[in-house]
Amino acid sequence: MPGTWTTDLTHFLDEDGNLAFIPGPAFRLAEYFTAIVALASHPDPDIPSSFRVRCRRRPGRRPCQGMIDCDLDFETEAIGWWCPVCGDNGYIYNWQGSLWDLRGMEERQ
Ligand SMILES: [Zn+2]
């Protein structure tokens, strides 16, 4: 069973709130976590398929077919996410107010 990721989103952002340029695989990881933030904060209960996030793990060098599920903790506002297929999972903190925070998207339009 893989371990639990604990991610502070601000570690991946530059001073303007954009994804910071991080060379190598860490950048892919940053994109992955921002996609999960958009998924978890999406205001529509019927999430459009373009927002679905595929698991990034490759157990046995084969891409995992799992689609990430996520949940918002109402008390801490931490985003909990997990892959129902391989069990990869984690928490994302300090995502509120980032570019990928889609809460209240409808009101802003
Ligand atoms: Zn998986």
Boltz pocket constraint, residues with backbone or C-beta under 6 A from the ligand:
constraints:
  - pocket:
      binder: B
      contacts: [[A, 55], [A, 56], [A, 57], [A, 64], [A, 65], [A, 66], [A, 83], [A, 84], [A, 85], [A, 86], [A, 87], [A, 88]]
      max_distance: 6.0
